[in-house]
Amino acid sequence: MRLTFLGATHEVTGSCFYLEVCGKHILIDCGMEQGRDTFENQELPIPAAGVDAVLLTHAHIDHSGKLPMLYQQGFRGEIHATGATSALCDIMLRDSAHIQMAEAEWRNRKGKRSGEKAYVPLYDMEDALSTIRMFVSHEYNEKFELFEGIEVRFTDVGHLLGSASIEIWVTENGVSKKIVFSGDIGNINQPLINDPQYIKEADYVVMEATYGDRNHEPPPDYVSELAKVIQETLDRGGNLVIPSFAIGRTQVLLYFIRQIKEEGLIKGHDNFKVYIDSPMAIEATNIYEKNIFGYFDKEAMDLIEAGINPIKFPGLKTAITSDESKAINFDDEPKIIISAAGMCDAGRIRHHLKHNLWREDSTILFVGHQAEGSLGRIILDGAQEVKLFGEIVTVKAQIRRLQGISGHADRNGLLKWLAAFEKKPERVFVVHGDAQVCDIFTDYLKDELGYNAYAPYSGTVVNLAKNLVVLEGKPIPVQKKKKAAYVFERLVNAGKRLMLIIQKNKGGTNKDLAKFTDQINALCDKWDR
């Protein structure tokens, strides 16, 4: 009865855990590590052909993205997930394969001229399609026998359509234990989907800690905030361009815009157009519409029972082909354009930025996290110009951000989820958070709340029958040059953000600003020595 931690240990992405019990080998999640070199160094440290089954918490690529690679290397078991997760993985994995094949083609075309070794993608479309055929769907709260001595149940965790915590009951050699894998714990009061369900008992808990060191800001009135941005942009005669993640965030935006239109909150622009320009987002929206019962919350179901589609409205248009996408920018009428990718590093959104960033009448509205170094973050931090398709584009559009939208529980939400266990688990394993965050959250659980908490590193092996760590993993060293470059980039971005704050407070004469100025000068003097 062994549990090995393979991914999302002292880091946010790459969720992967390996359970050996009752003579079976089971993976819980098989996610891709994401970052600057997303498609490199994605090794599987276990024999894929020896894996008997996979249990999947949800469809996001950092939890599912290496499943086709597992298939390619010999896995032929079943992949168990909720019905909505299975449907979303159909589009997510196909899209991931398409991106990798396109990148391989570009790299090899470029590398051929310099004599570089051929670049091979992690997997191709055939691997993805074969993987999709291996999914077995389950309903929430349906307890099923995975193998003799192993029972499983998916519990709604409120992060994404179909997302789940996974409860596993195991009995081996007369010893019975229950292990719960939290998956990504959802934020409360999200549109469309339910709040997290709570689990009452477990011997072991493997839980995420993405926001384990902080709480979210009090959420604004999203509908009124969004309506204000729409009104101001359309009044100027510009376009509102929203970089948005195709799955989850796009559907939430549609939910808000439907309400805005229904309540007549936009004046003087009757039936304004809203374009979804992302084939994946369009497919995902269709999946949301088909997976209503058992997944949507009461508010959404009340709308449906009243004959109202919560994510459809007059004026909503879709662009699937590249020609349809290009045509959007030849429509002179002010409009909303929702397009992927959410961080602006790829996809059709870059074309819309090229056509709108230089326009003073347009607005770019960010509605999701922008990672360090991403184009979205660079724009948000106040860049005055950016390079798109080899062309320098001046940033004159209004740059706005809709604060507070998050699919993850904050620190209080994580603690509430854990406190629902009526008896403290034998041990809590803290994963899926930045290194420092994992340690901070683990120390808090131990020192303040009295949990037996532990933040494993990749390679840590635990004997679950005896609650014994039999092998400790080690931190993965970071190359000093890469680390230094990353830190310097953070400093530059922080400087840009500081300039925005200074400009925002232009004309202020209060004591706080004077004190702030003195502190900045003192810090500069210290660093200049």
Secondary structure, DSSP 8 states (H G I E B T S, - for coil): -EEEEEESSSSSS--EEEEEETTEEEEEEE----STTTTSS---SS-GGG--EEE-S---HHHHTTHHHHHHTT--SEEEEEHHHHHHHHHHHHHHHHHHHHHHHHHHHHHHHHT------S--HHHHHHHHTTEEEE-TT--EEEETTEEEEEEE-SSSTT-EEEEEEEEETTEEEEEEE--S-B-TT-SSB---------SEEEEE-TTTT--------HHHHHHHHHHHHHHHT--EEEE--TTTHHHHHHHHHHHHHHTT-S-S-TT-EEEEE-HHHHHHHHHHHH--TTTB-HHHHHHHHTT--TT--TTEEE--SHHHHHHHTT--S-EEEEES-TTSSSSTHHHHHHHHTT-TT-EEEE-S---TTSHHHHHHTT-SEEEETTEEEE--SEEEE-TT--SB--HHHHHHHHHTSSS--SEEEEESS-HHHHHHHHHHHHHTT---EE---TT-EEETTTTEEEE--------HHHHHHHHHHHHHHHHHHHHHHHHHTTT--SHHHHHHHHHHHHHHHHHH-
